[in-house]
Amino acid sequence: MSANLNALLERLKAHQRDLILAMAEHDGMPASSALRQVAELENVIAAVEAVAGEEVNRARKAR
């Protein structure tokens, strides 16, 4: 995985983790907007991981 993709992935995961931990600090259901942000981050994380996997496969085939 390229350094840029890895750095992006780590930033996204850290932000998602921070949101989840902040939601856990409060009683009751989190705000819908916070839940949406976590879900959107999950989708972006999955997309970045897919692109990273494609890049690894592409690099292997180029050898």
C-alpha positions in Angstrom: 0.0 0.0 0.0 1.3 3.4 -0.9 2.3 5.7 2.0 -0.3 8.2 0.9 -3.1 5.6 1.0 -1.9 4.3 4.3 -1.8 7.8 5.8 -5.3 8.5 4.5 -6.6 5.3 5.9 -5.1 5.9 9.3 -6.6 9.4 9.5 -10.0 8.2 8.5 -9.9 5.4 11.1 -8.7 7.7 13.8 -11.5 10.2 13.1 -14.1 7.4 13.1 -12.7 6.1 16.3 -12.8 9.5 17.9 -16.5 10.0 16.9 -17.5 6.6 18.3 -15.7 7.2 21.6 -17.3 10.6 21.9 -20.7 9.1 21.3 -20.0 6.4 23.9 -19.5 9.2 26.6 -23.1 10.2 26.4 -26.2 8.4 27.6 -29.0 7.6 25.1 -28.9 7.4 21.4 -26.3 9.4 19.5 -27.5 12.1 17.1 -28.5 10.9 13.7 -25.9 13.2 12.2 -23.1 11.6 14.2 -24.3 8.1 13.2 -24.4 9.2 9.6 -20.8 10.5 9.9 -19.6 7.1 11.3 -21.4 5.2 8.5 -20.0 7.5 5.8 -16.5 7.1 7.2 -17.0 3.3 7.2 -17.9 3.5 3.5 -14.9 5.7 2.7 -12.6 3.4 4.7 -13.8 0.4 2.7 -13.3 2.2 -0.5 -9.7 3.2 0.4 -9.0 -0.4 1.4 -10.3 -1.6 -1.9 -8.1 0.8 -3.8 -5.1 -0.2 -1.7 -5.8 -3.8 -2.5 -6.0 -3.1 -6.2 -2.7 -1.2 -6.0 -1.1 -4.2 -4.3 -2.4 -6.5 -7.0 -1.3 -4.2 -9.8 2.2 -4.0 -8.3 2.4 -7.8 -8.1 1.4 -8.2 -11.7 4.0 -5.6 -12.8 6.8 -7.7 -11.4 
